[in-house]
Amino acid sequence: MKHTLYCLVLALAFAGCNDRNKEIASAMHRYDRQILHLATDSIADTYTTDGELGGQGMKTIVGRDSIRHFLKSFEGAMKLLSVQTRISAVAFSGDTAHVDGAYEQKALKAPGDTGVYTGLLAAIWVHNDNRWMLKKMYTMPNLPKATIKSVLLRQFKSTHVDKEWFVPANTAIEGLTAKQAMWTDGSGNHSVGQLASHLIFWNERLLRKFKNEPEAKFSGNNEETFPNTFDEKSWAETVKKLDDVFTSWETAIAQADDKTLEGWYENIANMSTHNAYHTGQIIFLRKLQGTWNPEKGVK
């Protein structure tokens, strides 16, 4: 009889523990769905009033309102395609559960450019008001593995719109009038407008070649790629065209398969260097002209 009672107690304890494991798994799964849809209010409400969200290399965010504000800063920055958490261990201490696991998130950073982010996590859940709430979530991301495509794409974007090591082209030419774009220092240097036109010419020409499209006739005289006659309308069109051709290149790189890219590694890398070189000249000219705002520089 005692043996039977003892076995019954063990069975009930095991069943209770199993139920709690299922509850934690369900809570983590629900949290994954909230992260996937970046449901900032729901995510924040999952935490206790003094809950903490932190991770390796980031400042710990404390409290629901602070967590909500932090998460809202990511809205529109990227679109998550999938979020998956795998629990490796759960340890209970009263109404507290310590969870260890791993996560994987896939995100669309740009058309054709998907990033995969992985790492480990440690979470503390507490049972409060008949539901499990997060007391702490701490993540330890793995370093992303770079591919040649991702490196080429990042290099190109750094010459276009991403301010990293130097000022990108879009920032370098913004805010100029047509008259300012045609200004030269009288020493034989090209104007900002000439440099922008030159970048458009070579990026557009190489893009056509990359896409196996017919190229416009060209005499081979590089000076022809530096026109310097603009009015406000044509200068605005030039600014837009530079942005458009850079964007088209980024899309082409992102969508290209590895075999296509293989024969273009060096050309694309050299083109990014060429873009950065002439963008530096544009900044230098604007400084000489007195039209450069240092607040737009890299800090």
Buried (B, 14 or more C-beta within 10 A) or exposed (E): EEEEEEEEEEEEEEEEEEEBBEBBBEBBBEBBEBBBEBBBEBBBBBBBEEBBBBBEEEEEBBBBEBBBEBBEEEEEEBEBEEBEBEBEEBEBEEEEBBBEBBBBBBBEBBEBBEBEBBBBBBBBBBBEEEEBBBBBBBBEBEEEEEEEBBBBBBBBBBBBBBBEEBBBBBBBBEEBEBEBBBBBEEEEEBBBBBBBBBBBBBBBBBBEEBEEEEEEEEEEEEEEBBBBEBEEEBBEEBBEBBBBBBBBBBBBBBEBEEEBBEEBEEEBBEBBEBBBEBBBBBBEBBEBBEBBEEEBEEE
